[in-house]
Amino acid sequence: VDVQKDLARGGSEDYRAGLEAYQRGDYPKAIQLLRGFATKEPKSDLVPIARYWIGESYFAQRRYNEAILSYNEILVGAPKSERVPAALLRQAAAFFELGDKIDARLILQKLVADHPGSEEAAAAKRKLLVLGA
């Protein structure tokens, strides 16, 4: 997933500033701005993308539980979003980082089953081989 492509989508000042903060490595600021955007513009098509970068900001800080919850907001709030496969892959990675290989494996299997043609599914298949599933 490319932050530059997501920046090119436009969006409000908070959205763009949040992605720029992420790029700079200012993860707390990115979370604050992107959350503000999602709260102010809950109907925007960019909300699932903002939630993804919130999850990435938590992941970068090794706050894996918060990352899992943020990715889950995409799965629950925007199940048809183009960002769902990436959210599943990263959610599995967060579970893996927490040492929860069972949930990581289950999520990877869901990703492969639900989004078989995606790049993320190919990555999930490789990861499943490493996990011995």
Residue pairs with C-beta under 8 A, 6 or more apart in sequence:
1 52
1 83
1 86
3 19
3 22
3 23
3 53
6 19
6 46
6 49
6 53
7 16
7 19
7 20
9 46
9 49
10 16
11 37
11 44
11 46
12 37
12 40
12 41
12 44
14 33
14 34
14 36
14 37
14 40
15 33
15 34
15 37
15 41
15 44
15 46
15 50
17 33
18 29
18 30
18 31
18 32
18 33
18 34
18 36
18 37
18 50
18 53
19 30
19 34
19 53
21 27
21 29
21 30
21 33
22 30
22 34
22 53
22 56
22 57
25 60
27 57
27 58
27 60
27 61
28 57
30 53
30 54
30 57
31 54
31 57
31 58
34 50
34 51
34 53
34 54
34 57
35 50
35 54
37 44
37 46
37 47
37 50
38 44
38 47
38 50
38 51
38 54
41 47
47 77
47 78
48 74
48 77
48 78
48 81
48 82
48 83
48 84
48 87
49 81
49 83
51 70
51 71
51 73
51 74
51 77
51 78
51 83
51 87
52 70
52 71
52 74
52 83
52 86
52 87
52 90
54 70
55 66
55 67
55 68
55 70
55 71
55 74
55 87
55 90
55 91
55 94
56 67
56 90
58 64
58 66
58 67
58 70
59 67
59 90
59 93
59 94
62 97
64 94
64 95
64 97
64 98
65 94
65 98
67 90
67 91
67 94
68 91
68 94
68 95
71 87
71 88
71 90
71 91
71 94
72 87
72 91
74 81
74 83
74 84
74 87
75 84
75 87
75 88
75 91
78 84
81 87
84 114
84 115
85 111
85 115
85 118
85 119
85 120
85 121
86 120
88 107
88 108
88 110
88 111
88 114
88 115
88 120
88 124
89 108
89 111
89 120
89 123
89 124
91 107
92 103
92 104
92 105
92 107
92 108
92 111
92 124
92 127
93 104
95 101
95 103
95 104
95 107
96 104
101 131
104 127
104 131
105 128
105 131
105 133
108 124
108 127
108 128
108 131
108 133
109 124
109 128
109 133
111 118
111 120
111 121
111 124
112 121
112 124
112 125
112 128
115 121
